[in-house]
Amino acid sequence: MSENLLPSEGVPVPGPTVTSAPSSRRANAWVRAVSDASARVGLLILLIVILGCVVGPLLIPIDANHQDLAAALQGSSPQHLLGTDGYGRDVLVRLLYGGRYSILLGVVSVILGIAIGLPIGSISGFFGGKVDAVIQRVTEVIISFPGILLALALIAALGVGAVNVVIAVTISSIPVFIRLARASALTIRELPYIEAARSLGISRWRSVFVHVIPNSIAPIVVQASLQVGLTILTAAGLGFLGLGVPPPTPEWGSMLGESRSFIFRDPQLALYPGLAIFVVVIAFNLLGDGLRSALNPRDLR
């Protein structure tokens, strides 16, 4: 068993293998993640999509919101590679701009969910007792609602808008990270080095932020990669119903919703944003599966 030096006392205290493992072991875990076939495929797809969404609009000098009713519902052409929608807007340009909003909504919502759920779940699991009971009952109430229904209720209360979509999707994802962080905290608080820290007078609050949260990062990272796909789906669902990013701002869900009026005249309008959502969600799931295998605690010994 290895030793950790507590910064304030300078006294060696027994610590868990994960905490005291050399940085090379943790680096090897990330190398294994990148070496995993599914993770490589998912990461490659994401890099291509993100690069296309960032660079593509710079290479195609067309306004995503420019309407030309005379050119509405045109097929593929040198001027419009994927054709135009019902308002004569370039589908490819809107698809690239929409990717920025859809992916950004998913990533920002998950980051906020981690920032809120990780410390709350760690406190719940580490302190236990009434604190744990109160936090878990509130979490159970939130998690009892399906994510899309909870997001719909929040949007109905907050109103339509990009910021409100982020808030709604974030709140629906927080319970997942609370539960996961609590499970890690319940295990970590029983480890010998936590007992040693208590005997030396280290406060429980300091133990939560110095010992519990850092040791909970690996499962949180895995869940985050999977959760981004779910949040993108939720945000797209809101956009499809007209409750997401307000028009004419392009977003994959809203583009899919707008295509309903032309589904029989030009079904490709629904194909492109639907396929984009499918590919990105699959890519995040593949990346999450690779991270899950590489960051398995048993492999970090």
BELRATA-V471221 format. One record per backbone hydrogen bond with DSSP energy under -0.5 kcal/mol. CO is the residue of the C=O (numbers start at 1). NH is the residue of the N-H. If there is no record, write none. Layout:
CO/NH, CO/NH
This chain:
2/15, 4/6, 4/13, 6/10, 11/6, 13/4, 16/20, 17/21, 22/25, 22/26, 23/27, 24/28, 25/29, 26/30, 27/31, 28/32, 29/33, 30/34, 31/35, 32/36, 36/40, 37/41, 38/42, 39/43, 40/44, 41/45, 42/46, 43/47, 44/48, 45/49, 46/50, 47/51, 48/52, 49/53, 50/54, 51/55, 51/56, 52/56, 55/58, 55/59, 56/59, 56/60, 59/61, 60/62, 63/66, 68/71, 69/72, 71/74, 74/84, 80/77, 80/83, 83/91, 85/73, 85/88, 87/68, 89/85, 90/94, 91/95, 92/96, 93/97, 94/98, 95/99, 96/100, 97/101, 98/102, 98/252, 99/103, 100/104, 101/105, 102/106, 103/107, 104/108, 105/109, 106/110, 107/111, 108/112, 109/113, 110/114, 111/115, 112/116, 113/117, 114/118, 116/120, 117/121, 118/122, 119/123, 120/124, 121/125, 122/126, 123/127, 123/128, 124/128, 128/131, 128/132, 129/133, 130/134, 131/135, 132/136, 133/137, 134/138, 135/139, 136/140, 137/141, 138/142, 139/143, 140/144, 142/145, 146/150, 147/151, 148/152, 149/153, 150/154, 151/155, 152/156, 153/157, 154/158, 155/159, 161/165, 162/166, 163/167, 164/168, 165/169, 166/170, 167/171, 168/172, 169/173, 170/173, 170/174, 171/175, 173/176, 173/177, 174/177, 174/178, 175/179, 176/180, 177/181, 178/182, 179/183, 180/184, 181/185, 182/186, 183/187, 184/188, 185/189, 187/190, 188/191, 191/194, 191/195, 192/196, 193/197, 194/198, 195/199, 196/200, 197/202, 198/201, 203/207, 204/208, 205/209, 206/210, 207/211, 207/212, 208/213, 211/215, 212/216, 213/216, 214/217, 216/220, 217/221, 218/222, 219/223, 220/224, 221/225, 222/226, 223/227, 224/228, 225/229, 226/230, 227/231, 228/232, 229/233, 230/234, 231/235, 232/236, 233/237, 234/238, 235/239, 236/240, 237/241, 238/243, 238/244, 239/242, 246/249, 251/255, 252/256, 253/257, 254/258, 255/259, 257/260, 258/261, 259/262, 260/263, 262/266, 266/269, 267/270, 267/271, 268/272, 269/273, 270/274, 271/275, 272/276, 273/277, 274/278, 275/279, 276/280, 277/281, 278/282, 279/283, 280/284, 281/285, 282/286, 283/287, 284/288, 285/289, 286/290, 287/291, 288/292, 289/293, 290/294, 291/295, 293/296, 296/299, 296/300, 297/300, 298/301
